[in-house]
Amino acid sequence: MLGGVETRSVSRVFVGRAEELAVLGDALSRAATGAEPQALLLGGEAGVGKTRLVEEFAAAARDRGAVVALGGCVEIGADGLPFAPFSTALRALRRELPEDLAAAAAGQEDELARLLPELAGPAPAGRTDRHDEEGTARLFELTARLLERVAARHPVVLVLEDLHWADTSTRHLLAYLLRTLRTGRLVVLATYRSDDIHRRHPLRPLLAELDRLRTVRRLDLGRFTREEVGRQIAGILDTEPEARQIDCIFERSDGNAFFVEELAVAAHEGCRTGLSDSLRDLLLVRVEALPDSAQRVARVVAEGGSTVEHRLIAAVAGLAEDDLLDALRAAVHANILLPAPDGDGYRFRHSLVREAVSDDLLPGERSRLNRRYAEALDADPTLVPADERVLRLASYWYRAHDAARALPAVLDASVEARHRHAYAEQLRLLERAMELWDAAPEEVRAALRPLACAEARRAYGCDRTAPVLCYLDLLAEAAIAGKLSGERERALKITKRALHLLDEEPEPLRAAWFWTQRSVLIQAQGRGDGWREIGIAQELVRGLPPSHVHAEVLAMAANWAMLHEPGPDAVTAAERAVDYARMVGAADIELNARLTLGGLMVDAGRIDAGLAEMYEVTEAAVARGRSAVVARSHVNLPSALEGIGRSREAVALLRQGIDLTRRMGLVESEAWVWGNLADSLTVLGRWDEAVEAAGRARAVTQAATPLGGAALKCAVIALARGATDAAARLLAEARTAYGTHDPMPQNTLPLALVTLGLAVAEGRLADARAGLLRVLDAGFPPGTQRYAWPLLATAAEAEADARHLPAAEEGRDEILRRLRTAAKSLTTGAPVWVAHDKWVRAELHRAEGHDTPGPWAEAVTAFEALERPYELARLRRRFAEALLATGDEHDRDRARELLRLAHAVAGHLGARPLADAVTLLAQRARLPLGRTAEPLTGPADGLGLTGRERDVLRLVADGRTNRQIAEELFISPKTASVHVSNILTKLGVSGRGEAAAVAHRLGLFPAAEAVTSESSA
């Protein structure tokens, strides 16, 4: 290695860029305060001075106490190493803050080792990598949390250079970080060549996406002015240049800082007359002035990659050690090469020079150099870092145009890419292997073993001990890589190609597997519901012995039926899937099939047995660390609980699900959990929390379906609050997100409910009826009670409200008949469904002009046993209306208290239409809605208290403290406090004294009052 070597073309004076430095400094100041992480994109043409600006900022940041971690995108020919800039930057962080990084990575070292191999401990015996839809998201989430934790104690500047060379996985990780980083004293600065970003450049969509984020600031670095060029030349030459020289260099360089340097040095060294007008020739002129050995080394380094290790250069160049050092010294002295920052290799001072030297190589010369690189690495794998060796070897052999050596190397590299969750790079490498397949000799292909590409073989159940890897194995592995990387169109083309080959030489099991993959991909791409593909797969496996594929096909069919056509056939399919999965030992398929079966059992009315099955699966998945099943169980089980009215139980499980999905990095699943939490919180009357949860769902995902669900949940609340414009906008968002390619009752029925409610709110009864009839014509599949009952209640209420409108007379009888028929067809096996049944019957009774208190009393009583304050308040209003119609004075007193409670809940929720309706009814009846001390006769109905809350209220009325209540009822003081808070909300009072007064006024606990009176006497 070389010691210090003098170079002279870089200016010692930093010229201009004051505004850009100020912006970067301000970002660091903001991050250092802990306000929020800062993100900046620095673009500029090649040679304009991006790297020099970054160096100046990094030095200033270090002076201010920040830790700077720099990583550059690595180019080896046209290949970028997966996650290269992040690996380099994390390695720098580990050097600077070893204890902090170790603490931040604790418990997730093996997963984070995909980016930083040094974190990995010894692999447990028998452990295999898990690859699923969320593997990449899991890695990304853990990386984000790692950076936030490290930056919690120290300001950190993360610099990622040369994004124009970034691999797909690096681009995806950067986008994820800039979308999700929320805490930490962190600045993320990324640079790229703007002149390289042509129309089809893969970085272009990312830049467009990041431009839409308010947290990202984009800086465009312009060229130097004439004055700045003069200052730069003076700094390079250590003397003030003549005006004519400045004019000449400024004109030729057009203000590009790098070309200013090259032209200034060329002029100083007397080379001006030998220069052509080509800037490419300008870049080569100093290379060509080097000794032959130095030129040879420059060509070697140009073809080796962005940075090439000293020992590798020595192995490829074939020079004696002294001759090599002399050649390197000459290249460094001429400022062509620079020692690498870690001191273990060399890189070109500027990539423009490297590209010029590389472009000047002859085709045969380029192939020969790559062969020598590959042979050197084969002979001594220690020449490059261990985590780069496989990928670089594959690139060298491929560019050496040696198919026999390239095919095995490319397959090995694809396995390494898969291990890192760099699925886009894995797909590119597998496509390269397909390209090489026919060119490779038969004996090379025959020597390939399935273990190199075992993921798909494990999935489609073929014999993994089979001696030879076949072309269909490559296609299957590429289909998985395409699915996991989001390249679904490419994956679809691959499956189509595979099925075409299987038409020529049928293999039913393989074909069935490819059809299942097409089903998933077609649904994900919005091109259909995937049932045709599942049906074909079922026919292919029919009559075959039990297998992994057979179990998977049955499980997919059961899950599809649960979502689209639930019923007895779906239950049968789920039971068969469980049986087959057990027979072949497919643990994850078995757990998923059991989860599906449990949900179907709940929907069919076998509630206790179904929930028991789902809870057992959930506990098993968590205990075994089956991340995909953990995620699904914490979505499906709370959904089943919500469907039968057990919202509080669902919320507890969903909170646990958020914690688990976050820790496991299951971002997509986390969005679903947040969405379901918004649903349950809405039911419980915690609307502001529900809106926040829906917002969290939208923040963590870009997937259409959870985005649609979150928008729809916000639309429900907006509609109940009277914000019809917002509700209409959110409804449109949801409808767009769901699309029309894959209608499922869990999406279409909530959409229909909000559509109907919005039409009613805007006075469009005809539209409401038309939407209702479309739903009734389609029918309610088994298991859709949770969506059907609220829709029927809303429709019946609309008809009852319109009963005096002449325009609504036509068709009313038919609508009411259809509503009654639909209600009779729905299951009432859970208390919440029974309560809705009573609600619908009461509304239909009112719609027919028979608005008597009896049906409403039954409905209110049924809802009092549930925790659904908004629905209860709506029913209290209707009950009060019916009571007032009797003219009985006792009924007026009951109506007043019902209206007061309904009004309190409506006010608390911000449900303006309900509050206005209650106020109007009270005004018409001349009833005050405020609290009064006037005693009421008889016990109060319709308070909505649970049995436990009544016990607590009795003790509150007796003057007990929370601790005394806890001791009396054998509960914790905290639980007692929660019950008291719920009671105050339901009674619409502000304190314990007022709650006691209401209880005494309504005579809720006469026995207790008698005891108190006797004691006082």
N, C-alpha and C positions, 0 to 999 in steps of 0.2 A: 504494500500500500504506500501511497505517497504521503509525504509530509506537506507543510504549507508550500503552496506554489503561487507566485504572484500573478494576478490577472489585472487588466486595466480598463476593460471597455465599459464596465458598469459604473455609472456616475456615482460619486460619493455624495452628491447633493440630491435630496429628494425634492422633485420638482412638482409644483402644483398640487392638485387633489385636496385642497384645503376643505372644500365643501364635503367631499366624500368622507374624509377623515373625521370631520365633525359629526356627520350622521352616524358613523360607526362608533365614535366615542360616546355619543348620546345614547345609542342602543346599549352599550356596556353600562353606562350610568343607570339607565332604567332597570336593566337586569339586576345590577348589584343591589338595588333597593329591595329586590324581591317582589316587584310589582307583577311581572309575568315574564316568561322567557321571550327573547327577541329573535326574530328570524329575518335574514336579509339575503337577497340574491344579487350577486354582483356579475353583471354581464359586460362584455366588451369584445371587440375583435381580437384576433390573435396578435400578440405583440404590443397591445395598447398599454400594458402596465398593470394588469390585475394582480399578478404575483407580487410585484414590488409594493403595491398598495397594501396587500395583505400582510407582507412582512413588516411594514411600518406600523400598521395597526396592532399586529401581534406583539411587537416590541413595546408599544405604548400600553397595551393591556397587561403585559407582564409587570411593567413598572407600577401599575395600579393594583397589583396583587392578584390578578386573575391567572388561572391556569389555562394555557393554550394547548389544545390538542388538535394537531393537523393531520389530515388524511387526504390522499389524492387518489383519484380514479386511475387505475392501472390499465394501460393498453398494451396487449401483446398482439401485434398485428392488428386484426379487427376485433380481438376478443378482450372483453373486460373481465377481470376476476370478480366473482360474486362478493358483494359487500366489502370490497377492498378498502375504500376510504374509511368506512366505519371500523374495520378491523385495525387499521393503522392508527386511527384516532384513539380507540379504546386502549390500544397498547401504550400509547403515549400517556393517557390518563393513568394507567396502571403504574407506569414508571414514576409519575409525579405524585400520585395519591394512592399508594398501594393499599393502605389500611381502609381508606374510605371506599375504594372500589370493591374491596373484598367484602366489606360490610353491606354495601348496596346490593351485591350479587348473591348474598347468602341465601342458600336454599334453592337457587335457580342456576347454579354453576354449570350443570350439564347442558341445560338449554342454551344459556348464553355463550357456551363454548363453541357454538356454531359460528359465532362472530369472532370470538377470542379464544382460540384453542387452549391457551395457557390456563384457563379457568377450570378445565375438565379434570376431574379426579379419575381414579382407576374405574373402569367400566365393570359393573357387577356381572358375574357370570350369567350368561343366558339372556342378557338384556338386548332388546332390539329397538331400533328407532320406531317411533309411531308417526305415521304420516296421515293426516286427515285434512278436511277442508279448512280447518282453522290453525294448522301448524304454523304457517307463515304469520298469521295474525297474532298468534301466541308469542312468537319470537319478537315481533315488533312491539307488542305491549310490554314485554319484559325489558326490552331495550329502552323504551321511553321511561319506564319507572326507574331503571338503573341510572339514567342520566339525571332525572329529577332528584334522586337521592344524593348522588355525588355532588350536584350543584346546590344542594340545600345548605351546605356549610361553606362552600368556596365559589366565587364567581368563576365560571368556566366558559371559555370561548372554543366552540367546536367548528373547525374550518374544514370544509370539504371542497377540494379543488378539482377543476376539470370535469364538471358534470356532463359535458358533451361526450365524454368517453364512458359514462356510467353504465353499468349493466342494468338490466330491468329490475332486479331485486333491490339494488341500491336506490334506484329512483322510487320504487314503491315504499321502501323504508323511510326515505327522506320525506315523502308526501305524508306518510302516516305520522311521523314525528311533528311536522309542522302543523298538522291538523289537531293533534291531541295533547301536545305538551302544554301544561297549565301552570306548573309550579317550578321553582328552582331558579337560581341566579345564573341563567344560561343564555348565551348568545350563539345562535347557529348561523354561520356565514358560508354560503356556497357560491362558487364561481363557475362560469361557463363561457365558452366562446360564442358570442352572438352571431358571428359570420358563418359559423358551421351549422346553425340551426335552420336547415332548409325545410321545405314544406313537409317532407316525410320523415324528418328527424324524430326519433322516439322521445327526445326531450321536450319537443314542442308542446304536446298535450299536457305534460306536467307543468310547464311554465304557465300555460293558460289556466290550469286548475289552481295553482298557487297564487296567481294574480287575483283570484276571487276571495282569498282569505284576508281578512282585515289584519291578521297578525303578521303578515309577511310584507316586507318592504323591498322593492326592486330598485337597484341602482344601475344605471347605464353609464359606463366609463367611456368618455369621449376622447378624441385625439387631442394632442397638444396644440396650443396656439403657436404662432411664430415666436413670440416672446419666450414661451416655455421651452420651445426647441432650442433657442439660444442659450438659455440657462442650463439645459441638459448637456449641450455640447461643451460648454465651459466646464461643467463638472467632470466630463469624461476626459477632456484634454488638459485640465488644470490651467487653462489660459483662456482669455477672452477671445472668441472667434471673430473673424471679420464679418461684416454685414453680408458681403457677397457669398461667403461660405454658408452662412445661416440661410440665406434665401435659397441657395442651391439644394441644401439638404432638406429644408422644409418642403420645397416643391417636390423633390423626389420621394420623400418619406410620407408626405401628406399628413405629417404630425404623428405618425405611428412611432411610439417610443423605441421599440426594438429596432426598427429600420433606421431610426435616427442614430442609434448606437453603431449599427453596422456601417452605415455610410460615413459616420465621423471617424471611426477607426480606419476604414479603408482609405479615406482621404489623408489621414495622418500618416499612414504607412506607405503612401505614394501609389496606391493601387487604383486610383480613380480612373486613369486612362484605360485600364484593362477591364473596366466593368461594362457589361452590356446594359441595356435598358430593362432586362428581366430581373425582377426582385428575387426570383428563384436562383438565378445565377449569382446574385449578390450574396445569398445565403451560402452558396457553395464555394465562393471564391477563396475564403480563408481556409476551408477544409482542403481545397486543392493545393494550397500553399504549404500544407504540412508535409513532413517527411513521409515516404511511402508507408512505413510501418505504422505511423500515427493515423494515416488515412485508412489503412486496413483495420485498425482497431475501431475507428469511428464507424466504419461500415458494419463491423460485428455488433457494436453496441446499438446501432440504429435498428437492427433487425431483432434484437433480443428482448425489447420491451421498454417501458418507460424508465425503469431503473434495472441495471444488470449488475450482479454480484461480481466482485473482483476475481474470485476463483473460477467462476463460470466463464468470464471473459478469457482468462488464461487458458482454460481447457479448449475453448473454441478457436481462439486466435492462433494457437500453435506456435507462439513465439517463446524464445528463451526468457527466463524471468527478468534479466537485466534489460533485454530488448523491449519487453512488454512495458516495464516501468518507464523506460525512455520514451516510448510511444505515448503512453498515458500522460507523462509529464508535458510533452509537447502539445497534446490536445488540450490539457487543462490550462497551460500557459497561454494558449491562443484563445482561451475562453470558449472553446467548442464544447468541452465536457466539464462537468463539475463533480466533485465527490458527493456521494449521496449523504443526506443528513445524518444517517446512522453510522456513516464512516465505513460501510462494508460494500461499496460498489460505486458505480458511476452513472450519471445521467447527462443528457444534453442540457446545456444552459437554457435552451428554449426548444420547445417541441417543434417549432417551425423549422429549425435546423435539422432535427432528427428526421422529420418528414421529407425534407429536401434530399437528405443523404439516402434515405430508404427508397424514395422514388427514383433515385439515380441508379439503383442496382438493376442489373440485368435479371430477367426471370430465372434463368438457370442459377445465377449467383445467389438469388434469394432462397431458392429451394435448397441449395447446397449448405448455406448458412443455417437454415432451420434444421436440416438433417444433423449437422454437427452439434447444434444445441441439444437436440433430442438424444443423440448418441452419448454426449457428455453426461446428461442427466441420468440416462439408463445406467451408465458405468458408475456414477457416483451420485446417489440421490441427495447427499448432504450439501450439494452445491447451492441449493436454494432452500428457503424456509419450508419446513415440512408441510405447512398448510397450503402452500402454493404448488408443490411439486407435481401432483397428479394433473392439475388443470393446465399448468404450463407445458408439461410433457405432451399432453393431448394436442395443444395448440401447435407446438413445434412439429410434431409428426404430421399433423394435418397439412400444414403449410409446406412441408417437405414433399408433399404429393406421393406419399408412400402408404397406399391403402392397407397393405398387410400389417404394417406397424401402427398405423393410425387408428384402425377400427378397435382393437382391444384397448388402446389408450383412451380413446374417446368414450368408450363404455365405462371404463374406470372413472373417468372424470364426471360422467353423468351420475354415478353413484355418490361421488363426493359432493356434487351440487345438490343432490337430493338430501343428503345428510345435513346440509346447511339450510335446508328449506328454501334453497334458491331454485324454485321449480321452473321459472322461466328459462334459466340457464340450462337446467336439466333437459328441458324440452328442446332447446336449440342444439344441444349436444346429441340427443337421440335422433333428431332430424339429420344431423351430420352423419351419424352412424348408419341411418337408412341410405343416405347418399353413397356411403362407402361400401355398403353391403355387397353389391354385385361386383364391385371392382376388386374386392378382397379375394384371395385364392380360397378355394374350397377347403383346403386343409386348415387355414386360419379360422374359418367359420366353424369348422367341425371341432376345433379346440376350445371354442368359447363355452363357458359354463353358465347355467342359469343363475347362479348365486350373484353374478354381477348385476342382474336386473330382476331381482326376486320379488319386488313389490307387487307387480301385476300377477305373477304366477301364484303368489299366495292368495291374491284376491279372487282369481277365477278357479282356484282349486285344483290346478293341474299338479302333477307329480313333480315336486321340487327336486327330487333326486334324479330326474331325467338328465341324461348325460349332455345334451346339446341345447344350446340357446337357439331358438328359431326366429325367423323374421317377424312372426306374429307376436312373439314376446316383446320385441322392440315396439311394435305398434301399440300393444296394450300398455306398456310402460309410458309411452309418449302420450297416450290418451289420458292417463292419470296425471301426468305432469301438466298437460294442458288444462285439465280441470282445476288442479290445485293452484295454478298460476293465473287463472282468470282468462287464459287464451282459449276460450270455449269454442270459437269458430274453427280454430286449427284442430282442436280435439275432435270436433264433429267430423271434419274431413278425414282425420286419421281413422276414426271408427268406421266411416263409410268405406274407406279403402280396405280395412280389415275384413269387413263383412263381404265385400266383393270377392276377396281371396277365399273366404270360407264358403262362398257359393260354389267355387270351383272344386274345393276339397273340403266337404262338410265335416265339421267337428261341433256337434250340438252344444256342448258345454262351453266352449270358447265363444261360440256365436251368441249364446244366451247372455254371457257376461258382457260382450260388446253392446248388445241391445239394452242391457240395464244402464250402461254408461251413457248411451244415446238418450235414454229417458231422462236422466238427471240433467244432461247438457241442454236438451231441448226445452225443459222447464225453466232452467236458469236463463236461457237466452230469450225467453218469452215467445217461443215459436210453437207452443202447444202444451197440452197438459201431461204428456208423457205416457198416457195409458196405452196407446197403440204399441209402443215399444215394449212395455211391461207384458202386454198380452202375447206378443211374439215370443218373448223370453219364456213365458209360462208354457207355451206350446212346445218349445224346444227341450225343456227339461222334463216334460211330462213322460212318465214311464222310466226315467233314468234312476239309477241308485241315488240315495241321499248324498248330497255334496254341499260344499260351502256355497256354491253358486245357487243350487236349488233353494237352500235356506234363505239366501239373500233375495232371490226373486220373490219368494213367498212373503218375506218381510216387507219388501217394497210394495207388493200388491196390497197387503193389509194396511200399510200406512197410507197409500194412495186412497183406498176405499174409506178409511177413517176421515180423511180430509174432504173427499168428494161425494161419496155415496155410502155413508155409514149404515150399518145394519147387520143382520145375521150372517150374510156372506162375508163381510169384513171380519167378524168375530171368528168364523171358521178359518179364514186365511191366516189370521194372527195365531190361532191355536196350532195350526199346521206348521207355521214358521218356527214357533217355539220348539215343537217336537223335532223338526229337522235340524235346527241349530244345535240342540242338545245331542242329537245322534252324531253329528260331525265335529262337536267340540268348538263351535263358533261362538265364543263367549259374548262378544259385543253384539252380534246379530241376535242372540237369544235375549239379551237384556233389552235391546231396542224393541224386539217383537213383544216381549212381556209388557213393556211400557205402553205400546200400542193397544195390546189386549186389555190392559187395565183401564185405559181411557174409554175404550169401546164398551166395557162392562159398566162403567159409571153412566155413560150416555144411555145405556139400555135399561137403567134402573137398578142394576145390581151394584149399588153404591158402595156398601161396606167392603164387599169382596174386591171390587175394582180398585178402590183406594188402597186397600191393604197390599195388593199386587204392586201398585205404583210406588208406594212408600218402600217396599222391600227392594225394588229395583234401584230406587234412588240411593238408599243406604249402601247397597252392594257396589254401585258405581263409584260412590265417593270413597268407600273403603279400598277398592281396587285401583283407584286413580284412573278410571276409564273416562277420559276428559270429554269425549264426544257424547257419551251417555249421560255423564253428569250434567252437561249443558242442556241436553234435550229433556232430561227428567225435571230440571228446575224451570223449564218452560211449560211442559205438559201437565205435571202434577198440580202446580198452582192454578193452571187454567181449568183443570177438572174441579178443583176446590171452589174456584170462583163460579163455575157453572152451576154448582148446587148451593150457592149462597154462603159459603164459608170464607168470606173475604178476609177476615182478620187472620185466619190460619194461612191463607194464601200469601198475605203480605209478609208474615214471618218467614215463610219458605223462600219468597222472592228476595228478601233482604239477604238471606243466606246464599241464594243463587248469585246475586251481584258480587258478593265477596269471593265466591268460588270461581266464577267466570273471570273476574279480574285477576285473581292469583294465577289462574291457568292461562291467562292471555287469550281467552275465548271471546274475541271482540264482537263477532257477529251474534253469538249467543247472548252476550251481555245486552245487546240492543233489544233482543226479544224479551229478555227478563225485565228490562226497564219498561218496555211497552206493556207487559202484563201487569207490572206494578202500577202503572198509570191507570189501568182498568180497575183494579181492586180499590185503589185510593179514591177513584171517582165514586164508586159505589158507597164507600164508607163516608162520603161527604168531605173528604180532604182534598178539595179541588185544586187549591194552589199547589199542593205537593204533587198532585197528579199531573198538572201542566209541567211542573219542573221535571218529573220523571219522563214524560214524553219528550221533553227537550233533550234530556240526557240520551234517550234512545236515538234521537236524530243526530246527536253530536258524535256518536261513536261508530256510526255505520254509514255506508253509501248504498247498501242493498235496498232494492226497491220495496220489497214487502214490509219489512219492519218500519221503513220510512212512511209507507202508506198507513200502517196501523197507528203510528204515533200521531200523524196528522188527523186521522179519524177520531182518535180519543180527544184531541184538543177541540175538534169540531163539535163533539157532543157537549163539552162544557161551554163552548162559545154559544151554542144554540140555547142551552139552558139559561145562560146569562143575558140572552137577548141580543147578542152581537151577531145578527144574521149575516152581515156582510163578511165578517171573519169566518163564520161557519161555512158559508158558501165557498169561500176561497180554500179553506182547509179541506172541504169535501172534494173539490176539484183536484187538489193535490193528491188526495188519497186515491181517487178514481184513476188518475194518471199513473200513479205508482203501481197499483194493482194490475192495471192493464185488463185486457179482455181475453188473453190467450189461455188462462188457466183459472176459470171461475171455481171458487170454493165457498161453501156456505158460510164459513167463519169470516169470509171477507164480504161476500155479496149481501148477506142479511144485515150486518151492521151498516153497510153502505145504504141499503134500502131504508133502514130505520132513520138515519140522519136525513136522507133525501125526503122521506115522507114528513118528518118533523119540520124541516125547513119549508116545505111547500105549505104546510098548515100555518106556520108562523107568518108566512107572507100572504096568507089568504088565498092560496091557490088550491082550493079543495078538489077541483077536477084533476089537477096534476097529482095530488096526493092519492086520489082514488085510482088513477091509472097505474101509479107505481105499486099500490097495494095489490091490485088485481094481477099484475105481472108476477108478483111474489106468490100469491095464492094459486095462480095457475101452475106455477112450477112446483108448488108443494113444499112442505117442510120435511127434509129427510130425518130419519131417526137420529136422535142425539143432538138436535139443534134447538132444544127447548129454550136454552139460555138466550138465544137470539130471537126466537119466534115470539115468546110471551111479551117482551117489551114492545115489539112491533105491533102485535095485536092490540095491546093496551093503548098505544098511541093512536092507532087507527080508530078504535072504538071511541076514544075521547074526542077525536076530531068530529066523528059523526054525531055524537051527543051534543057537542057545542054548536053544530050546524042544524040542529033539529027544527029550529024556527025559521030557517032561511028558505024561502020559496024556491030559490035556484037549486037548492040541494035536495029537493023533494024527489026528483026523478032519479031512480036507481038506488035510493036509500034502502029500501026493503031488501033488495038483492045483496047489497053490500053487507047489511046486518046479518042476513042469512049465511053468507059466506064466512063472516067472522065467527059466528056461532059454530059452524061446521068445523072450521079450522081449530078452534079452541078445544072442541071435543076430541080432536085427533092427537092432541099433544099430551105427553106424559106429565103426571102430577106426583111423581114419586119422591120429591124433595120438598121440604117446607117452603122454599123460595118459589117453587113452581106452583104449589098450592095457593100461596099468597097471590101470585099473579093471576091465577085462574079466578080467584074471587074478585080481583080488581077488574078483569075484563068483563066478568058477569055483571058487576055493578055499573060499569060504563054502558054496557049494552042495555041494561035495565033503564038507565037514564036516557039513552038514545031513543028508547021506545016510549018516553014520556011518563015513566013510572019511577020517579026519583024519590025513593023512600029511604029512611035512615038504615033499615035493616041490612041490606047488602053492603053498605059502606061501613057499618059497624063491624061486620065480619072481616072485610078487607083490612080495616085499620088494625083490628086485633091480630090478624095474621102477620102484618108487617111490623107490629110492635115487638114481635119475637125475633125480628131480624135487625141487623145493623145497616139500614138503608135510609138515612135521614131525609134525603131529597124525595124519594118515592113516598115515604111516610107523610112528609109535609104536604105533598100534592093530594094524598088521600084525606088527610085531616081537613083540608080546604073543602073537598067535595062532601065529606061527612057533615061539616058545619053547614054547608049550603042546604043539604037535605034536612038537617035538624031545624034550620030557620024556616023552612017551608011548612013545617007542622004548625007554627004559631004558638007552640007551647012555651011558657016562660021558663020552665026548667030546662027545656031544650036550648033556649037562648043562652042560658048560663054555660051549658056544656059547649055550645058553638063558640062562645066568646073565648073560652080557654083553648079550644082547638085552633081557632084562628090566631090567637096570640102565639101559640107554639109554632104553628106553620110559618107565621111572619118572622119569628125569631130565626128559624132555620134558613128561610129564604134570604134574610138579611146577612146572616153569617156566610152563606155560600155565594152571595152576590147574584142570586137567581132573580133578576129583576122582573121578568114576566110573572113569575109566581108571586113575588112580593106585591106587585101591582094588582094582581087578581085578588089576593087576600085583602089588601087595603080597600079595594073597590067594594068587595062583598061586605066588609065590616062597615063601611060608610053607608051603604044602602040599608043595612040592618040597624044603623046607629049604635054600633057596638064599639067601645074603646078597645084599642089594641094594647094599651099600656097596662102595667101591673097595678092592681088596686088591692086595698086591704079588706074589701067587702067579702065576707065569708060566703062560700058556695055550699049548697046542700048536696050531700051524697059524695061518694068517692069519685075521683077524677079518672076519666077514660082517655086514652090516646096520648099518654105521656111518652110512650116509646121506650120505657125503661125495661131492661132485662130483669130477670129474677134476682140476680146478684146485685144489680144496681138498686133495686127496691130495698134489699137488705141494708145496703150501705146508706141509702137515704133515710131509712128508719133510724139508724144510729146517728146520722148527721142531725136529724131533727131532735134527737135526744141530747145533742150537745157534745158528742164524743169527738176526740181528736183522731187523726189518721192512725196513730199508733194504737189507740184503744180499739178502733174499728178493726185493725189488723188482728189484734189479740182475740177479739170476740169472734171473728169469722175465720180464723186460722189462715190468714193470708199475709203477705208482706206489706209493710207500710207503703212501699212504692206502688204496689198493685192497688192498695186502697186509695192512694192519691190519684191514680189513673181513673178509677171508678168515679171519684168525686168530680174530676174535671169533665168526664163524659156526662154526668148528671147535670152539671151547671149548663153545659151546652144544650142539652135536650130540653131543659126547663126554660132556657133563655134568660137566665139570671146571672148576676155577676159575682155572687159570693155565697158562702155557706149559710149565712143568716137568712138571705132571701130564699134559698132552697128550702130551709126549714120552715119558713113562713108559708111557702106554697104548699108544702106537705101538710101543715096544720090547717091551712085554709080549706084544702080539699078533703080533709078528714081521712087521709090515707092510712093513718095508724091510730085508730081510736083507742085500742087497748093500751098502747104505750102512753097516750095522753091521760088516760084514766089513772094509770099507775103513778104518773108524774103528779097529778092533782092530789092523789091520796098522800104521796110523800110530802108535798108542800103543806097539806093540812096538818 
